[in-house]
Amino acid sequence: MVTQRVRTALVAFVLGASGMVVGSADAAVKSSLQELVPAPVQVEAHNDITFTLAADAKIGIGSPEATKPAEYLAGVLRPSTGFALPIEHGVSGTGIALLIGADARVGDHGYQLDVTPKNVVIRAKTASGLFAGVNTLRQLLPPKVEAKTKQAGPWTVPGASILDYPRFAHRGAMLDVARHFFTVDQVKRYIDQIAAFKINYFHWHLSDDQGWRVEIKSWPDLTKIGGSTEVGGRKGQLFYTQAQYSDVVKYAADRNITVIPEFDMPGHTNAALASYGELNCDGKKRPLYTGTDVGFSSLCIAKDVTYKFIDDVVREISALTPGPYFHIGGDEALSTPDADYVKFMNKVLPIVKKHGKTTTGWHEFIKTSTDTALVPQYWGTEKSNAAVADAAKRGNKVVMSPANKIYLDMKYNKNTKLGLNWAGYIEVKDAYSWNPGSYLTGVGEGSVRGVEAPLWTETIKTSADIEYMAFPRLPVAAELGWSQSSALNWDKFAPRLGAFAPRWKIQGINYYASSQVPWKK
Ligand code: TNX
């Protein structure tokens, strides 16, 4: 009998003219391949193939660089599947393979993911790329894979070949632990949540008027006094020891996330000014502050001790921080005269450099220097800013965080109980509808380092509060930072985002169920 070759149903979801993942041989077949956030560059569905993770499956690694991504993957899969999933060198049998070496198109941070009947193979040039592929695989598995207790399978993955890489090098999320303090466990919970969406920088806002949140051994009263309260006046030891700081830095690194510590200066410094009288021009300690005003505090620009203090803080924290960036704030220095602000930055920028870090800061600081290595973070609401555009022209790379688009502390609408509205209401569609590569005049695609979604916490007190503001706008920011501009299309994004509802319910994520999104039941 003549064997009839069964034609493989190979369906390409490639970037269409509208830019989104398009096309399916059978539109009725809704698979997890069409529900990925951020949208990958290229997805080919192999509709006749399904991989099923077996109880005896292994996670094979081709080289030591794959160890961390493999451990991260095992950490997700073992509790819910109940499988042992040993990590083994070399690839044999069935299971998941993480290999170094991939198509040149994936660059340093992308990956290829191929699903065959026997294996899921993730290839990348670096561990960073493997992490990204692993997070895609999580989303291809059924939502209950995210459960912390053993669930019934089958653990299926739809047949596919994916090739994917990020649009921008920098996808960030910021958490303000100064206005309200969050424990190490709460911070780790948020780090887990952002890692799942391929966020690779965690910007940790560690000091402000209301609190100083990390132990500085050479200035112990910063935490003893400055870390004793928060907005609303709660009392306690509301700070991290250096050991706890390092623990979080490692936890983030194990999830492919680089920590960027921020110590805001010269304004937003009341907690420091309350801890040490000598940091004030009149030599007198300020009272602790538990309100939510901004712009009233300033370090004393004229005193040498101010720079000794900053040198010590930058030195101690830099020694604990493997990442290349140190964030010096620099925003809303409304109580610092302009000339003083320039004088201050001219002294502080070399201190950061001396300790081996690259300075990043809120965009105001960029007017004080022509150093093209500096990274301004744009948080304004206007579509043009002369100083930032000038910096971009000189060659600086900008992180985009326009407050009226991607500030996670802005209310969704007038009925949102948490949050502020000074930059407007930001519904999910508003958060999605801007192009980071062309938003700011004179700051084109090539001048954009990436996108960061900041979460200020004047009104945010619990993990449930964090999640309500971040979900679903954090995944929005992740897509704007990762997916190609040609892939950005609200009508196609909304159902992809809505498909996360069952997953977030299993994870216990307190998301805002916006009526703009068709949430999956
Ligand atoms: C402005 S944005 C601030 C913060 C506030 C935030 C509230 C920026 C760089 N500074 O101090 O917490 O607004 O949305």
Residues whose N, C-alpha, C, O or C-beta is under 5 A from the ligand:
A	BS01	TNX	V294 D331 W362 W379 D409 L420 W456
